[in-house]
């Protein structure tokens, strides 16, 4: 059977398409012609990438519709009109696929992508493992027992999943274009936790997660004393971090990891807690975590002539603040320059003051315009100048050679490029000036 993906270059869609190809299915997809980094894995598997055209929809095929495409899209209309075609939305199809494996969801406001990648890497030390990560990465080994899935709460899509296990990294109001308030947001997570089949681990330092009524087998992880899995004796520096883990008050093991920052510490603790739940030993967990290579666009570092270039997906004020803190932890003697490109008008409007405060933690701040295709939302009239007004030290720059040259003149420094969009292109231009 042919599987056709409408919007195949989307990060989740690309990952899902590669998984289906790995499973031996005939796969193709359609999208815009512009090159997007997610298509590399598709091309490596010889998956055809077509331009949008109703003729792409074939009889007796299965069509997976990317969540960015509404029912008026030409391919969606054609697929819906053909009785022999089976249609799924992305999250619906993924939910069906997860039932074929021992599936593990990673959900939460922050840290999903890194934790998913880390967990998939670790679980492969226990048994063959497939994974779908929000950075566009996906793979499925032929003998896979486990399937680790990044599970997004946007529009309650993760309620299509009923995993055996789950990690909940935290809860902080996001997707304010959909969720009414924090109560509505918490309700979605409560419903999701109720759907987990076997066991769930939760970040116990988060008061919202502590307030969830968890009926399934569960463990809390974090730094506070009341957690089941807890890190103590934490030390961080340029070479990474090391700490001891206590499990139910007893020493479990010592861990030495090649990364820094509170997010990486919290994420690794969540993975350790899940590992404990499924019976992994401390030495095996340490061996696996010590060689975790990281994921795309999550504190990815490059170096040139005394400058450090960090690319990160941070697009929420809490994530921005934590990334600046991580950069200072690893490079305490260097100037930190924050370069931020917003993604959604609603997110900036809702968190305007919080973004300004978070960016203010850097030594210098540069802002980029909203992307041209950012969706305008009813009743929201905001521009990058509104954020600049809240950050008096901020400078708005263009994402071209002129903007890059202005940034380059501020070096040597740690350049922290933050956005869910393609800000890494500006990073590459800045590097060319050093």
C-alpha positions, 0 to 999 in steps of 0.5 A: 500500500502507498502512504502519502504524506501531505506536508512531508517536510514538517518535523513530525511528518518527516520523522513518521515518513522515515519510520514507515519507510524503515518498516518496508512501506511504499512512501511518498509525500508532497510539500513546498519546494524550499529546502528544509533540513528535515528532507535529508533523511527522506532523500537518504531513503529515496522517498519521493518529495513531490510538489502539491498536486491533487494527482498525487492522491492515488486510489487505495492509498493511505493519506497522512495529513500534516496538522498545518493543512486545513480541509480546504487544501487541494490534496486534502479535498481530493483525498477526502473525496475518494472512497478508496483512500483512508485518511488520517491526521498526523497524530491519529496515524501515529496513535495507531502505529504506537499500538504495535510496540511497547510505546513510551511518550515524552510530554511536557511544555519544555524539554520534550525533544531532548528527553525523547532523543536521550530516552531513545538512545538509552532504551536501545541499550536494553532492546531494539528501539524505534523513535520519533523526535520533534527535531525531524528524526525518526527511525524504526529497527526491524526488531524494535520492541520499544517505540519512544515518541515525542508527544505534543499537547498542542490542540490536545493531539497527544490524547490520540496516544495510549502509551505503555509508559510516559515521562512528563517533563513539566507543565507551564502554560503554552499554546495560548492560541488554543488553551483558555488558561492554566486550568484547561492546560492542566486538564489536558495533561491529566487526561493524558496521564490517565491514558498511560497503560503501565507507568509514568514518571513526572518532574516532581519539582513542578507544583502543577504536576504534583497536583495531578491525581495520578492513579497509575504506577508512578515515580517523581524525579527532581532535586527536592527531597520529596522526589522518588528519584533525586540528584544530589552532590551536583557539580557542573563545569566546562567539561560537563556535569556529575551527580549522585542519584538517590532512589527512595532515599538510597544511593542508586549510582553516580553519573558523569555526563558531557553536558551542562545546564539545568534542563539537561540535568532534569531531562537526564533524571527523567530518563534515569527514572524511566530506566529504573521503572523498566528495570535498568541498572545504574551502570547501564544507564550511566554507560548509555547517558555518557555517550548521548550525542544530543539532538538537532537544534538543542544547545548545538555548539560550534566553535571558531576563532574564540567564538562559540555559536549555539543553536537552540529551539528555545521559543518560550521565555522559560526556555530562553532564560534556561538557555542563557543560564546554561551558556553562562554555566559552561562559559562563565568568563565569556560575553553571552549574546542572545539572538532571538526570532519569535514564531507566534504573535500570540505567544509574544503578545501573551508573554511579552514581559516574560520574554523581555525579562528572560532576554535581559539575562544576556549581555547583549540582545538582538532581535529578528523579525517575525517570519513572513509566514507567521500566522496572524491571529484575530485581535493580536496586533504586535510587532518585534518593535513591541518586544524591543521597547520592553528590552531597551538594550535590544537591537533589531537586525536583519537576517542577512549579511548586514545583520550578521556583520553587525553581530560578528563585530560584537565578538569574541562571544558566546552567540546564542541563537534561539528560535523554533524557526530557521535562525541557524541560517543567520548563525552560518553567515555570522561564522563566515565573518570570523 
